[in-house]
């Protein structure tokens, strides 16, 4: 970013070292504008031109600027959220899938019905929570465009989000556990066993660094928690054996779309070979939680270990506790104190 007061003020390069320059300026009404230009010299010239137009009262962005295409809105959103770290989706998969359908289209021609049809197609391949995540990203992209005056209305307005069935609990039985581990390749078995003994999500496993692991206190620090809060997690003997001797860098990573796809693909293949239906890598986390509760661990401690922000998400495992409801009704037999 250019230094304040320099001749390149208002210019920035994105992506870095790409040679593609953007300009950022504010009109007479205080509204922020960003434009993708290209070469630095042209960006500097366009920036000075707009500044002069604004000072002289000749700047009319809506009549002079071409109608934005969807790709422009996506790029605006990506740049803004990258600076602030507020992107709804942390990988490029969401942008890529949206551009595959709407790329090259004038943004104002995209309709709510088309958004709904895209939602329904996603629902054939993804869980409701994932589809809702994609829709949240689209809503944020279009809302930003409306806020910046690039669109008069968002086509996502009124589009219904899928009902998220977060109550799904699929966990491995002891036999399924053994059959699956036998079918997994060695590199993935190590990751799966560690996940099943820590309850970490796949993203948390791949983000784990060796400097997050404390072998002395037998614990690790989860920095990138879904709840937005880090947490410290104790390690049992099995998890410690998986880790082995301390090293440096990433423990299981790197974290990338390609790595995640490879893990999920190999996991599904192993599950099919072991004849285990309806199982995903994320269900290793459900297995961790279910075994805690079935082993007599109370919901409060399970919540802390899982990193749930509230007890509501952890309550889905409550029915697995052999004594959860039985003890409650037995109080009627024993009577008061």
C-alpha positions in Angstrom: 0.0 0.0 0.0 1.3 3.5 -0.9 2.5 5.7 1.9 0.3 8.6 2.9 1.3 11.7 1.0 3.2 9.9 -1.7 2.4 10.2 -5.4 1.0 6.7 -5.3 -1.5 7.4 -2.6 -4.8 5.7 -3.4 -3.1 2.9 -5.4 -2.6 -0.7 -4.3 -1.4 -3.9 -6.0 -3.5 -7.0 -5.8 -2.6 -9.8 -5.8 0.8 -8.9 -4.5 3.6 -8.9 -7.1 1.0 -9.4 -9.9 1.6 -6.1 -11.6 -2.2 -5.4 -11.4 -3.0 -2.1 -9.7 -6.3 -0.9 -8.2 -7.3 2.5 -7.1 -9.3 3.5 -4.0 -10.9 6.9 -3.6 -13.9 8.7 -2.0 -16.4 10.8 -3.8 -17.9 14.1 -2.6 -20.5 12.2 -0.6 -17.9 10.3 1.2 -18.6 7.0 -0.6 -15.7 4.7 -1.1 -14.9 3.4 -4.6 -12.4 0.8 -5.8 -11.5 0.1 -9.4 -9.3 -2.5 -11.0 -7.1 -0.7 -13.6 -4.0 -2.7 -14.6 -0.5 -1.1 -15.1 0.7 1.2 -12.3 1.1 4.2 -14.6 -2.4 3.9 -15.9 -3.8 3.4 -12.4 -2.0 6.6 -11.2 -3.4 8.5 -14.2 -7.0 7.3 -13.6 -6.7 8.1 -9.9 -5.6 11.6 -10.5 -8.4 12.0 -13.1 -11.1 10.9 -10.7 -9.7 13.2 -7.9 -9.8 16.2 -10.3 -13.4 15.3 -11.4 -14.5 15.1 -7.8 -12.9 18.4 -6.9 -14.6 20.1 -9.9 -17.9 18.5 -9.4 -17.7 16.5 -12.6 -17.7 13.0 -11.2 -20.8 11.0 -12.0 -19.9 7.3 -11.4 -23.3 5.8 -12.2 -23.5 7.3 -15.7 -19.9 6.9 -16.6 -19.0 3.5 -15.2 -19.9 0.3 -17.1 -22.4 -2.0 -15.6 -20.4 -4.4 -13.3 -20.1 -8.0 -14.1 -20.4 -10.6 -11.3 -16.6 -11.2 -11.4 -16.0 -7.6 -10.4 -18.3 -7.9 -7.4 -16.5 -11.1 -6.3 -13.1 -9.5 -6.7 -14.2 -6.4 -4.7 -15.4 -8.6 -1.9 -12.3 -10.7 -1.9 -10.0 -7.7 -1.6 -12.1 -6.0 1.1 -12.4 -9.1 3.3 -8.8 -10.2 2.8 -7.7 -6.8 4.3 -9.9 -7.2 7.3 -9.8 -11.0 7.6 -13.6 -11.2 7.5 -14.2 -13.5 4.5 -17.1 -15.9 5.1 -15.3 -18.7 3.2 -11.6 -19.3 4.0 -10.8 -21.0 0.7 -11.4 -20.2 -3.0 -13.8 -23.1 -3.5 -16.9 -21.0 -2.9 -15.8 -18.2 -5.3 -14.8 -20.8 -7.9 -18.2 -22.5 -7.8 -20.1 -19.2 -7.9 -18.0 -18.0 -10.9 -18.5 -21.3 -12.7 -22.3 -20.5 -12.8 -22.4 -16.7 -12.8 -19.0 -15.6 -14.1 -19.1 -13.2 -17.0 -22.7 -12.2 -16.3 -23.7 -8.6 -15.8 -24.5 -8.6 -12.1 -27.8 -6.8 -12.5 -29.2 -9.6 -14.7 -28.8 -12.3 -12.0 -32.1 -13.2 -10.5 -33.3 -14.7 -7.3 -34.7 -17.6 -9.1 -31.2 -18.4 -10.6 -29.7 -18.1 -7.1 -32.3 -20.6 -5.9 -31.6 -23.0 -8.7 -27.9 -22.8 -7.9 -28.7 -23.5 -4.3 -30.7 -26.6 -5.2 -27.9 -27.9 -7.4 -25.4 -27.5 -4.5 -27.8 -29.4 -2.3 -27.4 -32.5 -4.4 -23.7 -32.7 -3.5 -23.4 -30.9 -0.1 -24.9 -30.9 3.3 -27.4 -28.2 4.2 -24.9 -26.4 6.4 -22.4 -26.2 3.5 -25.0 -24.9 1.1 -26.0 -22.2 3.6 -22.4 -21.2 3.8 -22.3 -20.7 0.1 -25.5 -18.6 0.2 -24.1 -16.5 3.0 -21.1 -15.7 0.8 -23.3 -14.7 -2.1 -25.5 -12.5 0.1 -22.4 -10.8 1.4 -21.0 -10.2 -2.1 -24.3 -8.7 -3.4 -25.0 -6.7 -0.2 -21.5 -5.0 -0.5 -22.3 -4.1 -4.2 -25.6 -2.6 -3.1 -23.9 -0.6 -0.3 -21.3 0.7 -2.8 -24.0 1.8 -5.3 -23.1 -0.8 -7.9 -26.4 -2.5 -7.7 -29.9 -1.2 -6.8 -30.9 -4.5 -5.1 -29.5 -7.9 -4.2 -30.9 -11.0 -5.9 -30.3 -13.0 -2.8 -33.1 -11.0 -1.0 -35.9 -13.4 -0.2 -33.9 -16.5 -1.1 -34.6 -19.2 1.6 -31.6 -20.9 3.2 -31.7 -24.7 3.6 -32.7 -25.9 7.0 -29.5 -27.1 8.7 -29.8 -30.5 10.3 -27.0 -30.1 12.8 -28.5 -33.0 14.9 -26.9 -35.6 12.7 -24.8 -38.0 14.8 -23.1 -40.8 12.9 -20.3 -42.5 14.9 -18.2 -45.6 14.3 -18.9 -48.8 16.2 -15.9 -50.8 17.5 -16.1 -53.2 14.6 -16.4 -50.3 12.0 -13.5 -48.6 13.7 -11.3 -51.6 13.2 -12.4 -52.3 9.7 -11.9 -48.7 8.6 -8.4 -48.4 10.1 -7.4 -51.5 8.3 -8.6 -50.1 5.0 -7.0 -46.7 5.4 -3.6 -46.0 3.9 -0.9 -45.4 6.5 -0.6 -41.6 6.1 -4.4 -41.2 6.5 -4.7 -43.7 9.3 -2.4 -41.6 11.4 -4.5 -38.5 10.8 -7.8 -40.4 11.4 -6.7 -41.9 14.7 -5.4 -38.6 16.0 -8.7 -36.9 15.0 -10.7 -39.6 16.7 -8.8 -39.2 20.0 -8.8 -35.3 20.0 -12.1 -34.5 18.3 -10.4 -31.9 16.1 -12.1 -30.9 12.9 -10.3 -31.5 9.6 -9.4 -27.8 9.2 -8.0 -27.7 12.8 -5.9 -30.9 12.2 -4.4 -29.4 9.0 -3.8 -26.0 10.6 -2.0 -27.6 13.6 1.7 -26.6 14.0 4.3 -28.2 16.1 4.7 -25.0 18.1 1.0 -25.5 19.1 2.0 -28.9 20.7 3.3 -29.0 24.3 4.6 -32.5 25.0 5.6 -31.6 28.5 2.1 -30.7 29.6 0.6 -33.3 27.1 -1.6 -30.7 25.5 -2.1 -28.7 22.3 -3.4 -25.3 21.5 -6.2 -25.1 18.9 -5.8 -21.6 17.3 -8.3 -21.8 14.4 -11.5 -22.9 16.1 -14.8 -22.7 14.3 -16.3 -20.8 17.2 -13.8 -18.1 16.7 -12.1 -18.8 20.0 -8.9 -20.9 20.6 -8.8 -23.6 23.2 -6.3 -25.9 24.9 -6.9 -29.6 24.6 -5.3 -32.4 26.6 -3.7 -35.3 24.7 -4.3 -38.9 25.7 -1.6 -41.6 25.3 -2.8 -42.7 21.9 -2.6 -39.1 20.5 0.9 -38.7 22.0 2.1 -42.0 20.3 0.8 -40.7 17.0 2.8 -37.4 17.4 6.0 -39.1 18.3 9.1 -36.9 18.5 8.7 -33.2 18.2 9.6 -31.6 14.8 8.9 -28.2 13.2 6.4 -26.7 10.9 3.0 -28.3 10.2 2.0 -31.5 12.0 -0.4 -32.9 9.4 -0.7 -30.1 6.7 -0.4 -28.3 4.5 -4.0 -27.0 4.6 -5.2 -26.6 1.0 -8.2 -27.5 -1.1 -6.2 -30.2 -2.9 -5.2 -31.8 0.4 -8.7 -31.7 1.8 -10.1 -33.2 -1.4 -7.5 -36.0 -1.3 -8.2 -36.8 2.3 -12.0 -37.0 1.7 -11.6 -39.0 -1.5 -9.3 -41.6 0.2 -11.5 -41.7 3.3 -14.6 -42.5 1.2 -12.7 -45.1 -0.8 -11.6 -46.8 2.4 -15.1 -46.7 3.9 -16.5 -48.4 0.7 -13.8 -51.1 0.9 -14.7 -51.7 4.5 -18.4 -51.8 3.7 -19.2 -48.9 6.1 -22.1 -46.8 4.8 -22.9 -43.2 5.4 -19.7 -42.1 7.0 -17.5 -39.0 6.5 -14.2 -37.8 7.9 -16.1 -35.4 10.1 -17.9 -38.3 11.8 -14.6 -39.2 13.5 -15.3 -36.1 15.6 -18.8 -37.4 16.3 -17.2 -40.7 17.3 -14.9 -38.9 19.8 -17.9 -37.0 21.3 -20.2 -40.1 21.4 -17.6 -42.2 23.1 -16.9 -39.5 25.7 -20.6 -39.3 26.6 -21.2 -43.1 26.5 -18.2 -43.4 28.8 -19.9 -41.3 31.5 -18.3 -37.9 30.7 -20.7 -35.1 31.5 -22.0 -32.8 28.8 -20.2 -29.8 30.3 -16.7 -31.4 29.9 -17.6 -32.7 26.5 -18.6 -29.2 25.4 -15.2 -27.9 26.5 -13.3 -30.6 24.7 -15.3 -30.2 21.5 -14.9 -26.4 21.6 -18.6 -25.7 21.3 -19.5 -22.1 22.1 -22.8 -23.2 23.7 -24.1 -26.4 25.2 -26.9 -26.6 22.5 -24.6 -28.3 20.0 -23.3 -30.8 22.6 -26.8 -31.8 23.7 -27.2 -33.9 20.6 -25.0 -36.5 22.3 -26.9 -36.5 25.6 -29.2 -39.4 24.7 -26.1 -41.6 24.4 -25.3 -41.4 28.1 -26.6 -44.5 29.9 -27.4 -42.6 33.0 -28.4 -39.2 31.5 -32.2 -39.6 32.0 -32.3 -42.7 34.2 -30.8 -40.8 37.2 -33.3 -38.0 36.8 -36.4 -40.3 37.1 -34.8 -42.3 39.9 -34.9 -39.2 42.1 -38.6 -39.6 42.2 -38.2 -43.1 43.8 -35.7 -41.9 46.3 -37.7 -39.0 47.3 -36.4 -35.7 48.7 -33.1 -35.6 50.7 
